[in-house]
Amino acid sequence: MKRVGIITLYHNNSNYGGILQAYALNSAVCALGYDCRVIDYVQTPMRASEKLKRKMASEGLTGTVRTAVKSSAKIVEGKVRRISGRRARPEIRARENEAAAFRSKIPHTEMCTAEELPRIAEQFDMFLCGSDQIWNMGGAGRFDPVYWLEFVPPGKGRASYAASMPLPAIPERERDTIRRRVRALDCVSVRENQGKRLLEPLRDDEIPVVLDPVFLPETACWEQLSGERLIREPYIYVYLLGDDARQREAVKALSEEMKIQIVFTPYLQSEYRACDKKFGDIRMSGGPEEFLNLIRYADFVFTDSFHASVFSILFRKQFWTFRRGRKNDRRNMDSRLESLTEMFGLADRLIDTENLTQRVYASRHLHYRTAERVLAREKACSWDYLRNTLHSMEEKGKRFHESESA
């Protein structure tokens, strides 16, 4: 049985979507007959001098000073949050513990740094990177080469599955580096149309857009994980990664109009946020299983999360997804939400906060007939890509070993 190593956002990840996509991709690879584990990679913090050097190169002196001022303000804000949020710590800690317990169920390696990856690589025959936002730029303005599988030795397959690049454009200074990295991969697939648009010109072949890993298992798998209904009364489930108070106010006004309670999961960045303090009628901060449960049995879902939107589709919910960020901002996350909703014919579910109550009352009731046809087609294509990619890498390994022994 060939061994497959997955590089994804796994180490200490408390984001429900991030954990569940790692679980799903690992399960899918195992279902195809491979021995698969997630590599527990922990990034080494960049030295302050290197951060400063990169900032100067990318933003110039004025931009670097502006960033330094913002960073100082964030440090002060963080200290205020820690003081203000002391009462929230047990709630945050409980959620982190539940996330860690679920994460530990995913087959994984020992924790390792970039320096230790070559040794870990000896345990595997081929490698996948993906899904989620692995091809994003960190706070220091750089792409981590590990998520492009640069540590993989010659002769071993390397490919991406549904990798996400949530950027409006590749910075010009990084273009040659990204061209080299994307060409070094044996097979490349992305999760959004934007990633295809950015990366396809850098390769000589077509880059397919495939489904996020959580679409690959049967919905019954997620239903089994979600368990029995936790909230018996009708409710709106609200799951917001951003801290836009207007979104919360709009949903609250809608719940009062409809006379239905709000179930809310707070502190999603594992830190206290004032906008979460008094929001929601019932607050629940469990693990990924509870996250699935609250979406599955909700009457309505309001979110700004990609994966909460995905599971709303899988569970056939009446849902609306708020836009996030500003247009052309490198932190804008809307491209993945746009790809998702457009693919399934649900573009009208991506909204802003204006006139939310009227918009909801005027919305069509989702029957999911078209979405389910699209899902069946795209799911078959995504399974084919994953199966063919693994087989291709397996054949590459055989040829390499044959040439080495000749």
HELIX and SHEET records of a PDB file:
HELIX    1   1 TYR A   16  ALA A   31  1                                  16    
HELIX    2   2 ALA A   48  SER A   84  1                                  37    
HELIX    3   3 ARG A   86  ALA A   88  5                                   3    
HELIX    4   4 ARG A   89  ARG A  103  1                                  15    
HELIX    5   5 ALA A  114  GLU A  116  5                                   3    
HELIX    6   6 LEU A  117  ALA A  121  1                                   5    
HELIX    7   7 PRO A  145  TRP A  148  5                                   4    
HELIX    8   8 GLU A  172  GLU A  174  5                                   3    
HELIX    9   9 ARG A  175  ALA A  184  1                                  10    
HELIX   10  10 ASN A  193  LEU A  199  1                                   7    
HELIX   11  11 GLU A  200  LEU A  202  5                                   3    
HELIX   12  12 PRO A  213  PHE A  215  5                                   3    
HELIX   13  13 THR A  219  SER A  226  1                                   8    
HELIX   14  14 ALA A  245  MET A  258  1                                  14    
HELIX   15  15 ALA A  274  ASP A  276  5                                   3    
HELIX   16  16 PRO A  288  ARG A  296  1                                   9    
HELIX   17  17 PHE A  306  LEU A  314  1                                   9    
HELIX   18  18 ASP A  334  MET A  343  1                                  10    
HELIX   19  19 ALA A  347  ARG A  349  5                                   3    
HELIX   20  20 LEU A  356  ALA A  362  1                                   7    
HELIX   21  21 ARG A  369  SER A  405  1                                  37    
SHEET    1   A 4 ASP A  35  VAL A  38  0                                        
SHEET    2   A 4 ARG A   3  ILE A   7  1                                        
SHEET    3   A 4 MET A 126  CYS A 129  1                                        
SHEET    4   A 4 GLY A 157  SER A 160  1                                        
SHEET    1   B 6 ILE A 282  ARG A 283  0                                        
SHEET    2   B 6 GLN A 261  PHE A 264  1                                        
SHEET    3   B 6 TYR A 235  TYR A 239  1                                        
SHEET    4   B 6 PHE A 300  THR A 303  1                                        
SHEET    5   B 6 PHE A 319  PHE A 322  1                                        
SHEET    6   B 6 LEU A 350  ILE A 351  1                                        
END                                                                             
